[in-house]
Amino acid sequence: MTTTAIVMTSGLFILAIASGMLGLGVAFSAVPFLALFLPDLVHQVQPLSLLLNGITALFAVFGFAQSGFVDWKKAITLAIVTTLTAPFGAWLVQHVAQFYVWFAYLASVLYLSYRLFRPVKERPGDENFKLALILAVPISVLSGFLGIGPGFLLMPTLILVGFNAKKAAGINAFAVCPPSFSSLIPHIGTAQWDMSIAIPLLLAGAIGSFIGARITSLYVPSGRIRQFFGILIVIMTAYKIYTLVH
């Protein structure tokens, strides 16, 4: 492996652990990270990030399921909605300037950061899952547009409608797998793959996300998950703003 490939794989492994702890899939943080090494956002970064997102979310599901944090009925229902709507956003990005893609990304994470640092009340057994399903439609379109999978928006949405953070992470991890792969469909004809880089990244992402999910399931209190997620997306947003300015 080249030095660049080693740095990319090591960095992705760390990001996968963090994203696995939140049941997100790695793409929301992998997009700005991979953009440091790959010049083409739409044809290189997004397809690879979507593939990584599906794989890392799948292995996070395994980690959460071992502790019983996956509500399969709700997760499958949510996955159907996200899978059907995400490809539209992936198609849309083929026809929009990359500057607007980054603007949408930054606007989304800034809003979520604001909401997550406000008090949130859990409502076990009385969660507003119908609202989560309705919001999943625009969330999936936007996530397909951004090439990051819907997890980074669905996770806080599930928390905000009353789900316990660990249960939200388990549901979210499953729900983001199919749309991550379905969002790849519009990219198939134009994606540029370097398998010497992609395969090590996929392996690192799978292992890291499983480890992250088990850490959360066994050791992390639910309240800390929400705070950790808020801090993580603030850091990623601030970093991306810095790279855009410089």
Steps between C-alpha positions, in 0.01 A plus 500: 500500500614854430540755777186677381299176509623426854401847620159472334436153646612597851289815497197316367537234771480767771203667332326162468534435873346840575218459248437140611451625855215715369351251255560740213708343231824684433414714196408825675856529629666304219389751234716792625779258603524325162473835322845578639644222282258464208437807282159419348213524748222358283686226309758383755413609855123451498485149347773372734339669800160346422651152470688550826184630663303188416773264618577684824130537585446127440778404740372750755163320481675176600653677798174654624289188431713294739374722783138515378501865393353444152120536475473296180143597406568873519845463345367309198214747449739794514744323267229456234423873503864608486594248230224611265568874533880531534584428132316814389749716688792302355359563151449870575862557602614398151346825372598749773830685558718352779502831690128465569550141618747616766270788597213256558729277707617783726150641545369157602762426764483850648126463553540157657773624730267772626215255566713236668640739759148590611322286765334187356245289690489125443150347467545120520198327347349833389745606229359691203615248242248624240669841503838330458367316192370824348829681561692204358386592148669844471789374713566214258482726194746744659733222612500347152580845366791535741627146441517417869203276572208611721642389835651830612155662473285204603687434825425841657148491353426174684637649821296818457174302456559322831714187444763394750837580344625138495175377346512786249854399405396137447200593283701757311786261424266258326296770326803657329636179344262454201479872400879525505514229236197625305656848484794341319282415199513849337881499549567162334559639153730784608676376817881481497627215720852425622462152651850508653364773728134398519555145632720597801255780580205259494677254731604775743149646495330165570725415795495851644121539485440166673741596779328838536153346525613258769663780700173694500286194576708396800657812646356835385195657676222616265536865599866498403421370151298809411768733636775311319311519172446875537868563574613280212297676233604843634867398462445364150307809393762740637773303325320504167438875525874544560591293193253690282636839612863394454 
